[in-house]
């Protein structure tokens, strides 16, 4: 606007003598008009100056290339100093998203009620700078010190290449994600003292994997358990349903209900303790401890143990902070062949001891499928194919199925994919979407659009064992009177007996034999390896039962399930049976 204004405001000096000849000379942006009789008129050529300025600006190169140590330190110091002084606008301007940063930093003071802030920069590592936050949380006369570690990353601004802080909510606090807020006040829900099945208290100190589970129990049962809320600093999670609705309204004027549940809020600091109510769960203290021990030494491992006859969840553990055991959504690989086998047997397309094709390759829908190491079983039975985890034994039958055959089997018999499980905390109930052509065939071997987690697959092997789907649960339904999900039809006796035989044979002489050694004879198992784009190693799966215990586990990027998840599951079945 400034340049345009100067052009509009320029003044032209006219000669007072008509008809005189004129000669124009431009000297460094000054126009000199020679008039007849030796007179001169002089005026500034603002338009030419503006154009020259534009060319100068265009010629100025935007900074690029790796950031120097000095640039990183300077940008980080500028941001941290402004934040510490409470000059929010200045701190926000030192980031690449000043609007979002200003909102978050303002909330840090006004909503979280944090004062007397001291920010101490740590040792730089490349473009990343760690720092320590120290302050005081003060609310209605109650105060408590707060200390935590965070980090920021310096990047070049798109506009001019100057070093700025890459704005992320986690800069303010590492537990913050997009849309989350820090809030201090009376707790929305009273605290809960969660108990195991024997009455012992469940804590993250004793069971590190249960952090998100305990948060979820408080969120759902805090008021029902009879406690009284205290005052706390907490992370208030974003509501995906509201966000999705708002986004949909903006784009089309309509909205659809989000199937994603709001994550549980997280308490960061208690200023005054509330009175917790007690809530009993189905977790076994011994099995939970054993599960924690099993995943501790394996990266990206998750496992669940449950009781097939009732659906009670006895243990759940993860080696990462995200609760993959209950909320993961991963392709289950060949463990899905339990459901696919039930379907094929149900439709008369396979039978345990009948000859069944297992060639090296099998094509469907334009895709060519193969077995691990391109093995084949000539003249073998379906039992041999299942125990060896032959992919083509299933792909070869795709042509005999409808697009929704596997979906209906999973929903109607195994209770999967209906988004209606009510275990007591947030969970993903599996997904077996209707697909066609090659993706439909891939679904039969646990690829395509099929998605599961260890809880889902422990339920699958439990249903195979008992013949009846029993929805898993962590909190007894008697606590709040909630209904549990049911399947619309039971597994037939013929399918159940053959499926049991397939799983027992796999545990005794198939791909699961090494892991399940010594756990028979009342046992059964299935291994799985799920390929994932961009991963060098597949995700390793294993699901099994022994007596009235069932378990399933996954080790992401673990390779073959028999070698990665298998030992974890087998160890828990052994511990639970006293073996």
C-alpha positions in Angstrom: 0.0 0.0 0.0 2.8 2.4 0.8 4.3 2.3 -2.7 0.9 2.7 -4.3 0.2 5.7 -2.1 3.4 7.5 -3.1 2.6 7.0 -6.8 -0.9 8.4 -6.4 0.3 11.4 -4.5 3.0 12.5 -6.8 2.7 16.0 -8.2 3.3 17.0 -11.8 4.7 20.6 -12.3 3.3 22.1 -15.5 4.9 24.9 -17.4 3.1 28.2 -17.3 4.3 28.9 -20.9 2.3 27.1 -23.5 3.9 25.7 -26.5 7.4 25.8 -25.2 9.7 22.9 -26.2 10.7 20.6 -23.4 13.6 18.2 -22.9 13.4 15.6 -20.1 16.5 14.4 -18.2 16.3 11.8 -15.4 19.1 12.0 -12.8 19.0 9.4 -10.0 15.2 9.5 -9.7 14.9 13.3 -10.3 13.2 14.4 -13.5 14.5 17.7 -14.8 12.4 19.3 -17.5 14.2 22.0 -19.5 11.8 24.6 -20.6 12.2 27.2 -23.3 13.9 30.4 -22.1 16.3 28.6 -19.8 13.6 27.8 -17.2 13.6 24.4 -15.4 10.9 22.5 -13.7 12.0 19.8 -11.2 9.9 17.0 -9.6 10.6 13.6 -8.0 9.7 10.6 -10.1 8.1 8.5 -7.3 6.9 5.8 -9.7 10.4 5.1 -10.9 11.7 5.0 -7.3 9.0 2.5 -6.2 9.8 0.2 -9.1 13.4 0.4 -8.3 12.6 -0.5 -4.6 10.6 -3.4 -5.8 13.4 -4.7 -7.9 15.8 -4.3 -5.0 13.4 -6.3 -2.7 13.1 -9.0 -5.4 16.8 -9.2 -5.7 17.3 -9.7 -2.0 17.8 -13.5 -1.6 15.8 -15.5 1.0 18.2 -17.1 3.4 18.5 -20.9 3.0 20.7 -23.8 3.9 21.4 -25.4 7.2 21.1 -23.3 10.3 24.3 -22.3 12.1 24.7 -23.0 15.8 24.5 -19.2 16.4 21.2 -18.8 14.6 19.7 -21.7 16.6 20.9 -20.2 19.9 19.8 -16.7 19.0 16.3 -17.8 17.9 15.7 -20.0 20.9 17.0 -17.4 23.3 14.8 -14.7 21.8 11.7 -16.9 22.1 12.4 -18.2 25.7 13.4 -14.7 27.0 10.2 -13.2 25.7 8.1 -16.0 27.1 9.7 -15.8 30.5 9.2 -12.0 30.6 5.5 -12.5 29.8 5.7 -10.5 26.5 3.5 -13.0 24.7 3.2 -11.1 21.4 7.0 -10.9 21.1 7.4 -14.5 21.9 4.8 -15.5 19.4 6.4 -13.4 16.7 9.6 -15.4 17.2 7.7 -18.5 15.9 6.5 -19.6 12.4 2.8 -19.5 13.6 2.3 -16.4 15.7 -1.4 -16.8 16.0 -1.4 -20.3 17.4 1.6 -19.5 19.6 -0.1 -16.4 21.1 -3.2 -18.4 21.9 -1.2 -21.2 23.7 1.1 -18.9 25.6 -1.8 -16.7 26.7 -3.6 -19.8 28.0 -0.4 -20.8 29.8 -0.9 -17.8 32.0 -4.6 -17.2 32.1 -6.0 -20.7 31.9 -3.2 -22.7 33.5 -2.6 -20.0 36.1 1.2 -20.4 36.0 3.3 -17.5 37.2 6.9 -16.7 38.2 8.2 -18.6 35.1 11.9 -19.4 34.7 13.0 -21.0 31.4 16.5 -22.5 31.3 18.0 -23.4 28.0 19.8 -26.7 27.7 22.5 -28.0 25.4 21.6 -27.7 21.7 21.5 -30.8 19.6 21.4 -29.8 16.0 18.4 -27.6 15.4 16.7 -28.9 18.6 17.0 -27.0 21.9 15.8 -28.6 25.2 14.8 -26.4 28.0 13.5 -26.6 31.6 10.3 -24.9 32.8 10.0 -23.8 36.4 7.1 -21.9 37.8 4.3 -21.7 40.3 0.7 -22.8 39.7 -1.5 -20.5 41.7 -5.3 -20.9 42.0 -7.6 -19.2 44.5 -5.0 -19.0 47.2 -3.5 -22.4 46.6 0.0 -22.6 45.1 2.3 -25.4 44.2 5.7 -25.4 42.3 5.8 -26.9 38.8 8.9 -28.2 37.0 9.1 -30.0 33.7 11.3 -30.5 30.6 10.3 -29.5 27.1 12.1 -28.8 23.8 11.8 -26.6 20.7 13.1 -26.8 17.2 14.4 -23.9 15.1 13.6 -23.7 11.4 13.9 -21.1 8.7 10.8 -19.0 8.1 9.3 -19.5 4.7 9.0 -15.8 4.0 12.6 -14.6 4.5 14.6 -17.6 5.7 15.2 -16.1 9.1 15.6 -18.6 12.0 12.3 -19.0 14.0 10.8 -21.5 16.4 8.9 -24.3 14.7 5.6 -23.9 16.6 4.1 -27.0 18.1 1.7 -27.3 21.1 4.3 -29.5 22.7 6.7 -26.6 23.0 4.5 -25.3 25.9 4.2 -28.8 27.4 5.3 -32.2 26.0 1.9 -33.7 26.7 0.0 -31.2 24.6 -1.2 -32.1 21.1 -3.1 -30.2 18.5 -6.2 -28.6 20.1 -5.3 -29.6 23.7 -5.2 -27.0 26.5 -3.5 -26.5 29.9 -6.2 -25.7 32.5 -6.0 -25.3 36.3 -9.2 -25.4 38.3 -11.5 -27.8 40.1 -11.2 -31.2 38.4 -13.9 -32.0 36.0 -14.2 -35.4 37.5 -13.2 -36.7 40.9 -10.1 -39.0 41.2 -10.6 -42.7 41.1 -8.7 -45.4 43.1 -8.7 -48.2 40.6 -8.3 -51.7 42.1 -7.3 -55.0 40.6 -9.6 -58.0 41.0 -8.0 -58.8 44.4 -8.6 -55.3 45.8 -5.0 -54.0 45.4 -4.5 -50.5 44.1 -3.4 -50.0 40.5 -0.8 -47.3 40.0 1.5 -46.3 37.2 4.5 -46.7 39.5 3.6 -50.4 39.9 2.2 -50.9 36.4 3.7 -48.3 33.9 1.6 -49.4 31.0 -1.7 -48.5 32.7 -1.3 -44.7 32.5 -3.9 -44.1 29.8 -6.1 -46.8 31.2 -6.2 -45.2 34.6 -6.9 -41.8 33.0 -9.7 -43.3 31.1 -11.2 -45.0 34.1 -11.3 -41.6 35.9 -12.8 -39.9 32.9 -15.7 -42.4 32.7 -16.2 -43.4 36.4 -14.9 -40.5 38.5 -18.4 -39.3 39.3 -20.0 -42.7 39.5 -17.4 -44.0 41.9 -18.4 -41.5 44.6 -15.3 -39.4 44.9 -15.0 -35.6 45.3 -12.9 -33.5 42.9 -9.9 -31.5 44.0 -7.9 -28.7 42.3 -5.4 -29.6 39.6 -3.4 -28.6 36.6 -4.5 -30.8 33.7 -4.3 -31.3 30.0 -7.8 -30.9 28.6 -7.9 -33.0 25.4 -9.4 -31.8 22.1 -12.7 -33.3 21.2 -12.4 -34.8 17.7 -16.1 -35.0 17.3 -16.4 -31.2 17.7 -13.4 -30.5 15.6 -14.7 -32.8 12.8 -18.2 -31.2 13.0 -16.7 -27.7 12.8 -14.5 -28.6 9.9 -17.4 -30.2 8.1 -19.7 -27.3 8.7 -17.1 -24.9 7.3 -16.6 -27.0 4.2 -20.1 -28.2 3.3 -22.6 -27.0 5.8 -23.1 -30.6 7.0 -21.4 -32.8 9.6 -21.1 -36.5 10.3 -20.6 -38.1 13.7 -17.0 -38.9 14.4 -16.2 -42.5 15.4 -13.1 -41.4 17.1 -13.5 -40.9 20.9 -12.1 -38.0 22.9 -8.9 -39.0 24.7 -9.0 -38.8 28.5 -7.8 -35.6 30.1 -4.5 -35.9 32.0 -3.7 -34.6 35.4 -0.2 -33.0 35.6 -0.2 -31.5 39.1 -2.6 -31.7 42.1 -2.9 -28.5 44.0 -5.3 -30.0 46.5 -6.3 -33.6 46.6 -9.8 -34.7 45.9 -11.3 -37.7 47.6 -11.1 -40.7 45.3 -13.9 -43.2 44.8 -13.0 -46.9 44.5 -13.4 -48.8 41.2 -12.8 -52.5 40.9 -11.5 -53.9 37.6 -10.9 -57.4 36.2 -7.1 -57.1 36.1 -5.1 -59.8 37.7 -2.1 -58.3 39.7 0.1 -61.3 38.9 -0.6 -61.4 35.2 -0.4 -57.6 34.9 3.0 -57.6 36.5 4.1 -60.4 34.2 2.8 -58.6 31.1 4.7 -55.4 32.1 7.9 -57.5 32.5 7.4 -59.1 29.1 7.0 -55.9 27.1 9.6 -54.0 29.0 12.5 -55.4 27.1 10.9 -55.4 23.6 10.4 -52.2 21.6 6.9 -51.6 20.2 5.4 -54.6 22.0 1.8 -54.9 23.1 -0.1 -57.7 24.7 -3.5 -58.6 26.2 -4.6 -61.6 28.3 -8.3 -62.4 28.8 -10.6 -65.2 30.0 -12.6 -66.8 27.1 -15.4 -68.1 29.2 -16.4 -64.6 30.6 -14.6 -61.9 28.5 -12.7 -60.5 31.6 -9.5 -58.7 30.7 -6.8 -60.0 33.0 -3.8 -58.0 31.7 -2.8 -55.4 29.1 0.6 -53.9 28.6 2.5 -51.8 26.0 6.2 -50.9 25.7 5.3 -47.5 24.3 3.1 -44.7 25.8 0.3 -45.2 23.3 -2.2 -48.0 24.3 -1.8 -50.2 21.2 -3.3 -53.1 23.2 -6.7 -51.5 23.3 -6.6 -48.7 20.7 -4.2 -49.8 18.1 -5.4 -50.2 14.5 -3.0 -52.5 12.6 -3.2 -55.1 9.9 -3.3 -58.5 11.8 -1.6 -60.6 9.1 -2.2 -64.3 9.2 -3.9 -64.3 12.7 -6.9 -63.2 10.7 -7.0 -66.6 9.0 -8.8 -67.8 12.1 -11.9 -65.7 11.0 -11.3 -66.6 7.3 -11.1 -70.3 8.1 -14.4 -70.1 10.0 -15.9 -68.5 6.9 -14.5 -71.1 4.5 -15.6 -74.0 6.6 -19.0 -72.4 7.1 -19.4 -72.2 3.3 -18.1 -75.6 2.6 -15.0 -74.3 0.8 -12.6 -76.0 3.2 -12.5 -78.9 5.6 -9.8 -79.8 8.1 -8.7 -83.1 6.6 -9.7 -82.6 2.9 -7.1 -81.9 0.2 -6.8 -78.1 -0.3 -4.7 -76.2 -2.8 -1.6 -74.4 -1.6 0.4 -73.4 -4.7 3.4 -71.0 -4.7 1.3 -68.3 -6.3 -2.3 -67.4 -6.6 -3.7 -64.3 -8.5 -7.0 -62.5 -7.9 -8.2 -59.0 -8.9 -5.0 -58.2 -10.8 -2.7 -59.0 -7.9 -0.3 -61.9 -7.6 -0.1 -63.3 -4.1 2.6 -65.7 -2.8 3.6 -67.6 0.3 6.5 -66.8 2.5 9.7 -68.0 0.7 7.3 -69.1 -2.1 6.7 -72.5 -0.6 3.9 -74.9 -1.8 2.2 -77.9 -0.3 1.3 -80.4 -3.0 -1.7 -82.6 -2.2 -1.8 -81.3 1.4 -4.9 -80.8 3.6 -6.4 -77.6 4.7 -5.1 -78.3 8.2 -1.5 -78.5 6.8 -2.1 -75.2 4.9 -3.4 -73.5 8.1 -0.6 -74.8 10.3 2.1 -73.7 7.7 0.2 -70.3 7.2 -0.3 -70.8 3.5 -1.6 -67.6 2.0 -2.6 -69.0 -1.4 -4.9 -71.6 0.3 -7.1 -68.6 1.2 -6.5 -66.4 -1.9 -7.5 -69.3 -4.1 -11.0 -69.3 -2.6 -11.7 -65.6 -3.1 -13.5 -66.2 -6.3 -16.1 -68.2 -4.4 -16.9 -65.4 -2.0 -19.0 -62.3 -2.1 -17.4 -58.9 -1.4 -19.1 -58.8 2.1 -18.6 -62.4 3.1 -15.7 -61.8 5.5 -17.3 -58.7 6.9 -20.4 -60.5 7.8 -18.5 -63.5 9.3 -16.4 -61.1 11.4 -19.4 -59.1 12.6 -22.0 -61.8 13.1 -19.9 -64.5 14.7 -16.9 -62.7 16.1 -18.5 -59.4 17.1 -15.9 -57.3 15.3 -16.1 -54.0 13.5 -19.5 -52.8 14.8 -18.0 -50.0 17.0 -20.2 -51.1 20.0 -17.8 -52.6 22.5 -18.0 -51.1 26.0 -15.0 -52.5 27.9 -14.9 -49.6 30.4 -12.3 -47.4 28.7 -11.8 -46.3 25.1 -11.1 -49.1 22.7 -11.0 -49.9 18.9 -13.2 -52.8 18.1 -11.5 -53.9 14.9 -12.4 -53.1 11.3 -13.3 -55.5 8.5 -14.6 -53.3 5.7 -16.4 -54.6 2.6 -13.9 -54.6 -0.2 -13.7 -56.0 -3.7 -11.2 -57.4 -6.1 -7.6 -57.8 -4.9 -8.2 -55.9 -1.5 -11.0 -58.3 -0.7 -8.7 -61.3 -1.3 -5.9 -59.6 0.8 -8.4 -59.2 3.7 -8.6 -63.0 3.9 -4.9 -63.1 5.0 -5.2 -60.1 7.3 -4.0 -57.4 4.9 -6.1 -55.1 2.7 -8.3 -52.9 4.9 -8.5 -55.2 7.9 -7.4 -53.6 11.1 -7.0 -55.1 14.6 -5.2 -54.8 17.9 -4.2 -57.4 20.6 -7.5 -57.0 22.4 -9.4 -57.9 19.2 -7.3 -60.9 18.4 -7.4 -62.2 22.0 -11.2 -62.0 21.6 -11.0 -63.8 18.2 -9.1 -66.8 19.6 -11.4 -66.9 22.6 -14.4 -67.1 20.3 -12.7 -69.8 18.3 -12.1 -71.7 21.6 -15.6 -71.4 23.1 -17.7 -71.0 20.0 -19.5 -67.9 21.4 -18.4 -64.3 21.3 -18.0 -62.8 24.8 -17.2 -59.1 24.6 -14.0 -58.3 26.5 -14.4 -56.0 29.5 -12.1 -54.3 32.0 -14.9 -52.9 34.3 -17.7 -55.3 35.2 -21.0 -54.2 33.6 -22.6 -54.4 37.0 -20.8 -51.2 38.0 -22.8 -49.0 35.7 -25.4 -51.3 34.2 -24.0 -50.8 30.6 -24.9 -53.5 28.1 -22.1 -55.5 26.5 -21.9 -56.2 22.8 -23.1 -59.5 21.5 -22.8 -61.4 18.2 -25.9 -62.0 16.2 -25.2 -65.8 15.8 -23.0 -68.3 17.5 -20.4 -70.4 15.7 -21.8 -73.7 14.6 -20.5 -76.9 16.4 -19.0 -78.1 13.1 -17.1 -75.0 12.5 -16.0 -74.8 16.2 -14.7 -78.4 16.3 -12.7 -77.9 13.1 -11.3 -74.5 14.1 -10.2 -75.9 17.4 -8.4 -78.8 15.6 -6.7 -76.3 13.3 -5.4 -74.2 16.1 -4.3 -77.2 18.2 -2.4 -78.6 15.3 -0.7 -75.3 14.6 0.3 -75.1 18.3 1.6 -78.7 18.3 3.2 -79.0 14.9 2.9 -75.8 12.9 4.4 -72.3 12.9 3.5 -71.8 16.6 5.0 -75.0 17.9 8.2 -73.7 19.2 6.6 -70.9 21.2 3.9 -73.1 22.6 6.1 -76.0 23.5 5.1 -77.6 26.8 1.8 -75.8 27.1 -0.5 -78.5 25.7 -2.7 -80.4 25.3 -5.6 -77.9 25.9 -4.2 -75.2 23.7 -4.3 -73.6 20.3 -2.4 -70.9 18.5 -1.9 -68.9 15.3 1.0 -66.8 14.1 1.0 -63.8 11.8 3.3 -61.4 10.0 1.8 -58.3 8.5 3.6 -56.3 5.8 3.6 -52.6 6.2 4.7 -50.1 3.5 7.9 -48.4 4.4 8.9 -51.0 7.0 11.9 -53.3 6.5 10.4 -55.9 8.8 6.7 -56.9 9.1 4.7 -56.6 12.3 4.8 -59.9 14.2 1.5 -61.2 15.6 0.7 -64.2 17.8 -2.6 -65.3 19.4 -3.2 -68.4 21.5 -5.2 -70.0 24.3 -4.4 -72.4 27.1 -7.3 -73.7 29.2 -9.5 -70.7 30.1 -6.8 -68.1 29.2 -6.4 -66.4 25.9 -3.8 -63.9 24.8 -2.7 -62.0 21.8 0.4 -59.8 21.1 2.0 -57.7 18.4 5.6 -56.5 18.1 5.7 -53.8 15.5 8.6 -54.3 13.0 9.3 -57.5 14.9 9.5 -59.9 12.0 7.9 -63.3 12.2 5.3 -63.5 14.9 6.5 -66.9 16.1 9.8 -65.4 17.0 8.7 -61.9 18.3 5.2 -61.9 19.8 5.1 -65.7 20.3 7.4 -65.9 23.3 5.6 -63.0 25.0 2.2 -64.6 24.7 3.4 -68.1 25.6 5.1 -66.8 28.8 1.9 -65.1 29.9 -0.2 -68.2 29.3 2.3 -70.2 31.2 2.3 -67.7 34.1 -1.4 -67.6 34.2 -1.8 -71.4 34.3 0.8 -71.8 37.0 3.0 -73.8 34.6 
